[in-house]
Amino acid sequence: MDITADEIVKLFEENVRARKRLAELLVVEPDIRLAIINAVLRDVATKQDVKDMATKQDIIELRRELKKEIAELRSELKMDIRELRRNFEAKIEREVGRLEVEIDRLYKLVMISVLGILVSVTTTILVRILLP
């Protein structure tokens, strides 16, 4: 009776106890054990690999946090600038209004002074003409 490799594999798949026994037999052989260890080691991450991965993920997370914080600060800064601009424009408007009132008052004072000077000059001329 000839048995094929596929049939052997199928038998090991069905029989857990036989599979364990085969593994024990293979591990006992130094050459086979070394081959298995080398194959497994190629797929195992080293401590440095884990550190590098953690560091990369930390950097990515830090970048995300920084971008979010920068966006928030930028938004706050824009709002602060708008508020300062509004306050500054309001102050300028108040100052312009105050200056307009002062200029109007000064204009009236100058007009009264000119009128007083004209009355004084006119009076002096009339007195000289009427009372020679």
MIDO-508167 format. One record per residue (C-alpha): residue number from 1; residue in three letters; x negated, y, z. Coordinates in steps of 0.2 Angstrom, whole numbers, plus 5000, padded with zeros to 4 digits. Example, Ala and Ser with C-alpha at 12.3 -4.5 7.8 and 13.67 -1.06 7.14 Angstrom:
REM residues 2
+-----+---------+------+------+------+
: num : residuo :   px :   py :   pz :
+-----+---------+------+------+------+
:   1 :     ALA : 4938 : 4978 : 5039 :
:   2 :     SER : 4932 : 4995 : 5036 :
+-----+---------+------+------+------+
This chain:
REM residues 132
+-----+---------+------+------+------+
: num : residuo :   px :   py :   pz :
+-----+---------+------+------+------+
:   1 :     MET : 5000 : 5000 : 5000 :
:   2 :     ASP : 4992 : 5016 : 4994 :
:   3 :     ILE : 4997 : 5032 : 5004 :
:   4 :     THR : 4995 : 5049 : 4997 :
:   5 :     ALA : 4988 : 5065 : 5005 :
:   6 :     ASP : 5005 : 5073 : 5004 :
:   7 :     GLU : 5012 : 5058 : 5014 :
:   8 :     ILE : 4999 : 5059 : 5027 :
:   9 :     VAL : 5003 : 5078 : 5029 :
:  10 :     LYS : 5021 : 5074 : 5030 :
:  11 :     LEU : 5018 : 5061 : 5044 :
:  12 :     PHE : 5008 : 5073 : 5054 :
:  13 :     GLU : 5022 : 5086 : 5052 :
:  14 :     GLU : 5035 : 5074 : 5059 :
:  15 :     ASN : 5024 : 5067 : 5073 :
:  16 :     VAL : 5018 : 5081 : 5086 :
:  17 :     ARG : 5009 : 5068 : 5096 :
:  18 :     ALA : 4999 : 5062 : 5081 :
:  19 :     ARG : 4995 : 5080 : 5076 :
:  20 :     LYS : 4988 : 5084 : 5094 :
:  21 :     ARG : 4977 : 5068 : 5093 :
:  22 :     LEU : 4970 : 5073 : 5076 :
:  23 :     ALA : 4966 : 5091 : 5083 :
:  24 :     GLU : 4957 : 5083 : 5098 :
:  25 :     LEU : 4947 : 5072 : 5087 :
:  26 :     LEU : 4942 : 5086 : 5075 :
:  27 :     VAL : 4937 : 5097 : 5089 :
:  28 :     VAL : 4925 : 5084 : 5097 :
:  29 :     GLU : 4915 : 5084 : 5081 :
:  30 :     PRO : 4902 : 5099 : 5082 :
:  31 :     ASP : 4901 : 5103 : 5064 :
:  32 :     ILE : 4920 : 5103 : 5062 :
:  33 :     ARG : 4922 : 5113 : 5078 :
:  34 :     LEU : 4909 : 5126 : 5071 :
:  35 :     ALA : 4918 : 5127 : 5055 :
:  36 :     ILE : 4935 : 5130 : 5064 :
:  37 :     ILE : 4927 : 5143 : 5075 :
:  38 :     ASN : 4919 : 5152 : 5061 :
:  39 :     ALA : 4936 : 5153 : 5051 :
:  40 :     VAL : 4945 : 5159 : 5066 :
:  41 :     LEU : 4932 : 5172 : 5070 :
:  42 :     ARG : 4934 : 5180 : 5053 :
:  43 :     ASP : 4952 : 5184 : 5057 :
:  44 :     VAL : 4949 : 5190 : 5075 :
:  45 :     ALA : 4947 : 5208 : 5079 :
:  46 :     THR : 4932 : 5214 : 5089 :
:  47 :     LYS : 4933 : 5226 : 5104 :
:  48 :     GLN : 4926 : 5239 : 5093 :
:  49 :     ASP : 4939 : 5236 : 5080 :
:  50 :     VAL : 4952 : 5238 : 5093 :
:  51 :     LYS : 4944 : 5254 : 5099 :
:  52 :     ASP : 4942 : 5261 : 5082 :
:  53 :     MET : 4961 : 5257 : 5078 :
:  54 :     ALA : 4966 : 5265 : 5095 :
:  55 :     THR : 4955 : 5280 : 5091 :
:  56 :     LYS : 4963 : 5282 : 5074 :
:  57 :     GLN : 4980 : 5281 : 5081 :
:  58 :     ASP : 4976 : 5293 : 5095 :
:  59 :     ILE : 4969 : 5305 : 5082 :
:  60 :     ILE : 4985 : 5303 : 5071 :
:  61 :     GLU : 4996 : 5306 : 5086 :
:  62 :     LEU : 4986 : 5321 : 5091 :
:  63 :     ARG : 4987 : 5328 : 5074 :
:  64 :     ARG : 5006 : 5326 : 5074 :
:  65 :     GLU : 5007 : 5335 : 5091 :
:  66 :     LEU : 4996 : 5349 : 5086 :
:  67 :     LYS : 5006 : 5352 : 5069 :
:  68 :     LYS : 5022 : 5352 : 5079 :
:  69 :     GLU : 5015 : 5364 : 5092 :
:  70 :     ILE : 5008 : 5375 : 5079 :
:  71 :     ALA : 5025 : 5376 : 5070 :
:  72 :     GLU : 5033 : 5380 : 5087 :
:  73 :     LEU : 5020 : 5394 : 5090 :
:  74 :     ARG : 5022 : 5401 : 5073 :
:  75 :     SER : 5041 : 5402 : 5075 :
:  76 :     GLU : 5039 : 5410 : 5092 :
:  77 :     LEU : 5026 : 5422 : 5085 :
:  78 :     LYS : 5038 : 5427 : 5071 :
:  79 :     MET : 5052 : 5430 : 5083 :
:  80 :     ASP : 5041 : 5441 : 5094 :
:  81 :     ILE : 5035 : 5451 : 5079 :
:  82 :     ARG : 5053 : 5454 : 5074 :
:  83 :     GLU : 5058 : 5459 : 5092 :
:  84 :     LEU : 5043 : 5471 : 5093 :
:  85 :     ARG : 5047 : 5478 : 5076 :
:  86 :     ARG : 5065 : 5482 : 5081 :
:  87 :     ASN : 5059 : 5490 : 5097 :
:  88 :     PHE : 5046 : 5500 : 5088 :
:  89 :     GLU : 5059 : 5506 : 5075 :
:  90 :     ALA : 5071 : 5510 : 5089 :
:  91 :     LYS : 5058 : 5520 : 5098 :
:  92 :     ILE : 5053 : 5529 : 5082 :
:  93 :     GLU : 5072 : 5533 : 5079 :
:  94 :     ARG : 5073 : 5540 : 5097 :
:  95 :     GLU : 5057 : 5551 : 5095 :
:  96 :     VAL : 5063 : 5557 : 5078 :
:  97 :     GLY : 5080 : 5562 : 5086 :
:  98 :     ARG : 5071 : 5571 : 5100 :
:  99 :     LEU : 5059 : 5580 : 5088 :
: 100 :     GLU : 5074 : 5586 : 5078 :
: 101 :     VAL : 5082 : 5593 : 5093 :
: 102 :     GLU : 5066 : 5602 : 5098 :
: 103 :     ILE : 5063 : 5609 : 5081 :
: 104 :     ASP : 5081 : 5615 : 5080 :
: 105 :     ARG : 5079 : 5623 : 5097 :
: 106 :     LEU : 5062 : 5631 : 5092 :
: 107 :     TYR : 5070 : 5637 : 5076 :
: 108 :     LYS : 5084 : 5646 : 5086 :
: 109 :     LEU : 5071 : 5653 : 5098 :
: 110 :     VAL : 5061 : 5660 : 5083 :
: 111 :     MET : 5077 : 5667 : 5075 :
: 112 :     ILE : 5082 : 5676 : 5091 :
: 113 :     SER : 5064 : 5683 : 5093 :
: 114 :     VAL : 5064 : 5689 : 5075 :
: 115 :     LEU : 5081 : 5697 : 5078 :
: 116 :     GLY : 5075 : 5705 : 5094 :
: 117 :     ILE : 5060 : 5712 : 5084 :
: 118 :     LEU : 5071 : 5718 : 5070 :
: 119 :     VAL : 5083 : 5727 : 5083 :
: 120 :     SER : 5068 : 5734 : 5092 :
: 121 :     VAL : 5060 : 5741 : 5076 :
: 122 :     THR : 5077 : 5747 : 5070 :
: 123 :     THR : 5080 : 5756 : 5086 :
: 124 :     THR : 5063 : 5764 : 5086 :
: 125 :     ILE : 5066 : 5770 : 5068 :
: 126 :     LEU : 5083 : 5777 : 5072 :
: 127 :     VAL : 5077 : 5786 : 5088 :
: 128 :     ARG : 5063 : 5794 : 5078 :
: 129 :     ILE : 5075 : 5799 : 5064 :
: 130 :     LEU : 5089 : 5805 : 5075 :
: 131 :     LEU : 5079 : 5813 : 5089 :
: 132 :     PRO : 5066 : 5823 : 5081 :
+-----+---------+------+------+------+
